[in-house]
């Protein structure tokens, strides 16, 4: 992952509502969520949610798919795992300091 993409991703997550949206999408898994379901779950107005989803989409942290009249948003697990790997690269001077579960990230994603 390139440094500029890391900065863009971290900047997108450095806002409380966007972090909540991203975490809700991670919890939702591959099925994703519609904006209306997200808005209801997080108690965010539609226009506010739309702005935050656009920022996360621009940062590559979420994907968007049209399903008939609905949009489905999903966490971009590959991007999330790449960001985590970038942040943990060369951790502890190359020594194994994380347990295997934490080091593996989201292996099922």
C-alpha positions in Angstrom: 0.0 0.0 0.0 1.4 3.4 -0.9 1.8 6.1 1.7 -0.7 8.5 0.1 -3.4 5.8 0.2 -2.6 5.2 3.8 -3.0 8.9 4.6 -6.3 9.1 2.7 -7.6 6.0 4.5 -6.6 7.2 8.0 -8.0 10.7 7.3 -11.3 9.1 6.3 -11.4 7.1 9.5 -10.4 10.1 11.7 -13.9 11.3 12.2 -16.4 9.7 14.7 -19.4 9.2 12.4 -17.2 7.7 9.5 -15.5 5.4 12.0 -18.9 4.2 13.2 -20.2 3.7 9.7 -17.1 1.7 8.7 -17.3 -0.4 11.8 -21.0 -1.1 11.2 -20.1 -2.3 7.7 -17.3 -4.5 9.0 -19.8 -6.1 11.4 -22.4 -6.5 8.7 -19.9 -8.6 6.7 -20.1 -9.5 3.0 -23.9 -8.9 2.9 -23.3 -5.2 3.5 -26.0 -2.6 4.4 -28.2 -0.2 2.6 -27.9 3.5 3.5 -31.4 3.4 5.1 -30.3 0.5 7.4 -27.1 2.3 8.3 -29.0 5.5 9.0 -31.4 3.8 11.2 -28.8 1.8 13.0 -26.5 4.8 13.6 -29.2 7.4 14.0 -27.7 9.6 11.3 -29.6 11.9 9.0 -29.6 10.7 5.4 -27.6 13.7 4.0 -25.0 13.3 6.7 -24.7 9.6 6.1 -24.4 10.2 2.3 -21.5 12.6 2.9 -19.6 10.1 5.1 -20.2 7.2 2.8 -18.8 9.3 -0.1 -15.7 10.0 1.9 -15.2 6.3 2.8 -15.8 5.3 -0.8 -13.3 7.9 -2.0 -10.7 6.5 0.4 -11.3 3.0 -0.9 -12.5 1.7 2.5 -16.0 0.8 1.3 -17.6 -0.5 -2.0 -20.9 0.3 -3.4 -23.2 -1.9 -5.5 -26.5 -1.3 -7.0 -29.1 -4.0 -6.3 -32.3 -2.9 -8.2 -33.4 0.4 -6.6 -31.1 -0.1 -3.6 -27.4 0.7 -3.0 -25.5 -1.8 -0.9 -22.4 -0.7 0.9 -19.7 -3.1 2.1 -16.5 -2.7 3.9 -13.5 -3.2 1.6 -11.8 -5.9 3.6 -8.7 -6.1 1.2 -8.1 -2.4 1.7 -8.7 -2.6 5.5 -6.2 -5.5 5.7 -3.7 -3.7 3.6 -3.9 -0.7 5.9 -3.5 -2.9 9.0 -0.5 -4.6 7.3 1.1 -1.3 6.4 0.7 -0.1 10.0 2.1 -3.3 11.5 5.0 -3.7 9.0 8.3 -4.0 10.7 6.6 -4.1 14.1 8.9 -4.7 17.0 12.0 -4.7 14.8 10.9 -7.8 13.0 10.3 -9.8 16.1 7.1 -11.8 16.6 5.4 -9.5 19.2 1.8 -10.0 18.2 -0.2 -13.2 18.8 -1.1 -15.1 15.6 -4.7 -14.0 15.7 -3.9 -10.3 15.8 -1.1 -10.6 13.2 -3.4 -12.4 10.8 -5.9 -9.6 10.7 -9.3 -10.6 9.3 -8.3 -13.9 7.7 -11.9 -14.8 6.9 -12.5 -11.5 5.0 
